């Protein structure tokens, strides 16, 4: 396997193609001034982001109506014609789920009561296939989520419900600050939980669109929750995908993890703080939370380090990482050198590194995004009284726009380095589309991106700080 420095020294087109691949992988980290370099390198392919499309006028109740357009995914069930056809069959689809509901011990009276008057919310089809502009860098994301106002609210919540957090820590062994961080980031402490009917959303998705089998289970699980009496329909309001409550349980996750923390016979994760805290802790525990262990450590990565080791699949003991030159920025010793961790470099070689432990992986089971898991872990540390990260982020860099990422994919395809025909910008590439790149290592995808200027051009650097 070639070193990152060796790849960076490759001349001509190979360096250019690798730069494009790296730009796709983070999804992209470019200096604020690098657009000129990219334009020089590829003959002015970048013309800047397209203007935002006009939005349809709001409906009578203020909600945005369905656009009436094909979904961006290109899936045959997301064409406008398929959506209209499925919506026309919505009542039959819902009533046709009665036998499955009966097998789940839902009474016929409750099935009819909870499904009466349901109508498809087709605006969800636009939301399902939307292509958001991933313009937030990891440091911007952390700045937004881990702020003084949220910290103050979190400390108030920890003080107000100290008895519940005490009992939960004793029962489940899950850090109270992690639970409080999830509560704060998922719903800003119950102030932003979503306002869509979970029944309507999951019924819509169970009968219309490209993920009907998945959402059929969610819809039937929502009916089970109501049938059992844990929650009332008006409590089950949340996101367009059906997540609800202060820590955003999906109906199927509620079935697996919700507990009756105060023994009142109901599992109320919406309005009962005892049930909410205990259920969130039970979720983390069943996902593998290790009591008494932190989520990770900020580390200084030495110059000349081989960033091909920055891979979630490449775990080593902290003692082994220390032998490779990694250390904490405050020079404190690691408390448990035998713990296993992997190296995460979310901003490439110019930003801080992090050794991630098992509990970081558990947080990612709650939401499989590294930026989210980092925000949860860091917010928990700040609630505990910890300090901000020590090392600076490369704030001079910018994220590539959707237009730029699509053009990069198209360039790869034109030169035979990307399988298939790119139709829409994506945040992470299909790994199969990049394996033909000389020296490309599948295991390191997503962790090797750092665009750095070299004279008037930008090029990819997989490893070194120089």
Buried (B, 14 or more C-beta within 10 A) or exposed (E): EBBBBEBBEBEEEBBBBBBBBBBBBBBBBBBEEBBBBBBEBBEEBBEEEEEEEEEBEEEEEEEEBBBEBBBBBEBEBBBBEBBBEBBEBBBEBBEEBBEBBEEEEBEEEBBEEBBEEBEBBBBBBBBBBEEEEBEBBBBBBBBEBBEEEBBEBBBEBBEEBEEBBEBBBEBBBBBBBBBBBBBBBBBBBBEEBBEBBBBBBBBBBBBBBBBBEBBBBBBBBBBBBBBBEBBEBEBBBBBBBBBBBBBBBBBBBBBBBBBBBBEEEBBBBBBBBBBBBBBBBBBBBEBEBBEEBBBBBBBBBEEBBBBBBBBBEEBBBBEBBBEEEBBBBEEEEBEBEEBBBBBBBBBBBBBBBBBBBBBBBBBBBBBEEBBBBBBBBBBBBBBBEEEEBEBEBBEEBBBBBBBBBBBBBBBBBEEEBBBEEBEEBBBEBBEEBBBBBEBBBEBBBBBBBBBBBEEEBBBBBBBBBE
